[in-house]
Amino acid sequence: MKRDFLKGLGLEDGTIDQIMKEHGSSVAAFKNQAKQADTDIEELQKHLKARDTQLENLKKVAGDSEELQKQINDLQAENRKLQEKFMPI
């Protein structure tokens, strides 16, 4: 929001100052929410990568066990679906 717009509406300087202050507070709150969402996304990405690493390690240890291999593959597929849903890149 610009002061010139508010002046064009015929508002007084004191009123414009109050409006700008309130608008600034609202914008700051939204910026904080966006920053927190970015932090949450980064944290979820780290967790997902850790899970993928664990699954890969488990797959190596599992060897020939077909049932365990199937479970691992199912978990990997589920991880991919979640990754596509929450991190479409």
C-alpha positions in Angstrom: 0.0 0.0 0.0 1.3 3.4 -0.9 0.8 6.7 0.9 0.0 8.5 -2.3 -3.0 6.2 -2.8 -4.3 7.1 0.6 -3.6 10.8 0.1 -5.6 10.5 -3.1 -8.5 9.3 -1.1 -8.4 12.5 0.8 -7.2 11.0 4.1 -5.2 13.1 6.6 -1.6 12.4 7.4 -2.3 11.2 10.9 -4.9 8.7 9.6 -2.5 7.6 6.8 0.2 7.0 9.4 -2.1 4.8 11.5 -3.2 2.8 8.4 0.4 2.3 7.3 1.4 1.2 10.8 -1.4 -1.4 10.9 -0.6 -2.5 7.3 3.0 -2.9 8.3 2.1 -5.1 11.2 -0.1 -7.3 9.0 2.6 -7.7 6.4 5.2 -8.6 9.1 2.8 -11.3 10.4 2.4 -12.8 7.0 6.2 -12.7 6.4 6.7 -14.5 9.7 4.2 -17.2 8.7 5.9 -17.7 5.4 9.3 -17.9 7.0 8.0 -20.5 9.5 6.5 -22.5 6.6 9.8 -22.5 4.8 11.6 -23.7 7.9 9.0 -26.5 8.3 9.5 -27.5 4.7 13.2 -27.7 5.1 12.8 -29.8 8.2 10.4 -32.2 6.5 12.8 -32.5 3.5 15.7 -33.4 5.9 13.5 -36.1 7.6 12.4 -37.5 4.2 16.1 -37.8 3.1 17.0 -39.5 6.3 14.1 -42.0 5.8 15.3 -42.7 2.3 18.8 -43.3 3.6 17.5 -45.6 6.2 15.5 -47.5 3.7 18.5 -47.9 1.4 20.6 -49.2 4.2 17.9 -51.6 5.3 17.6 -52.8 1.7 21.3 -53.6 1.6 21.1 -55.5 4.9 17.9 -57.3 4.0 19.6 -59.4 1.3 17.4 -62.1 -0.2 14.4 -61.8 2.0 11.6 -61.2 -0.5 9.0 -60.2 2.0 11.3 -57.6 3.6 12.3 -56.4 0.2 8.6 -55.9 -0.7 7.9 -53.9 2.5 10.9 -51.7 1.8 9.8 -51.1 -1.8 6.3 -50.3 -0.5 7.7 -47.8 1.9 9.8 -46.2 -0.8 6.8 -45.8 -3.0 4.9 -44.2 -0.2 7.8 -41.8 0.4 7.9 -40.9 -3.2 4.1 -40.1 -3.2 4.6 -37.9 -0.1 7.5 -36.2 -1.7 5.6 -35.5 -4.8 2.6 -34.2 -2.8 4.6 -31.9 -0.5 7.7 -31.1 -2.5 6.6 -30.9 -6.2 9.8 -29.8 -7.9 
